[in-house]
Amino acid sequence: MTPDARPAKGPLTLSPELRQAARRIAQTEHLLVAMDFDGTISPLVDRADDARPLPRSAAAFA
């Protein structure tokens, strides 16, 4: 991360459009969340078959 690309501090604010989209998603009966695994919810490893989720990542999807 470059010094100019630091994350903003303070509360997260959502645009009205994003807030409305989040409400619609929250009301769905079934939701599929598809993500990359190795390096996203698990540490990067040399062999993708060895990737295991971090405990907090696994808990977020439970």
C-alpha positions in Angstrom: 0.0 0.0 0.0 1.4 3.4 -0.9 1.3 6.3 1.6 -1.3 8.0 -0.6 -3.6 4.9 -0.6 -4.2 4.5 3.2 -7.7 3.4 4.2 -10.0 6.1 5.5 -10.4 6.3 9.3 -13.8 6.7 10.9 -17.2 5.0 10.4 -17.9 3.4 7.1 -20.6 5.2 5.1 -22.5 3.6 2.3 -24.1 5.3 -0.6 -27.9 5.2 -0.7 -27.7 2.9 -3.7 -25.3 0.5 -2.0 -27.5 0.6 1.2 -30.6 -0.3 -0.9 -28.7 -3.2 -2.6 -27.6 -4.5 0.7 -31.2 -4.5 2.0 -32.4 -6.4 -1.0 -29.6 -9.0 -0.7 -30.3 -9.4 3.1 -33.9 -10.3 2.2 -33.1 -13.1 -0.1 -34.0 -16.6 1.1 -30.9 -18.2 -0.5 -27.6 -16.5 -1.1 -24.5 -17.9 -2.7 -21.2 -16.2 -1.8 -18.4 -17.3 -4.1 -14.8 -16.2 -3.3 -11.3 -17.1 -4.1 -9.9 -19.3 -1.3 -6.1 -19.4 -1.3 -4.9 -16.0 -0.2 -8.4 -14.6 0.5 -9.8 -16.5 3.5 -6.7 -18.6 4.0 -3.0 -17.7 3.9 -1.1 -18.2 0.6 0.5 -21.6 0.4 2.6 -23.2 -2.3 0.1 -25.9 -3.0 -3.6 -24.8 -3.2 -4.6 -28.3 -1.9 -2.8 -27.3 1.4 -4.9 -24.1 1.9 -7.0 -24.1 5.1 -9.3 -21.2 6.1 -8.2 -19.0 9.0 -10.5 -19.6 12.0 -12.1 -16.1 11.9 -12.7 -16.5 8.1 -14.4 -19.8 8.6 -16.5 -18.4 11.4 -17.7 -15.6 9.2 -19.2 -18.1 6.7 -20.7 -20.4 9.3 
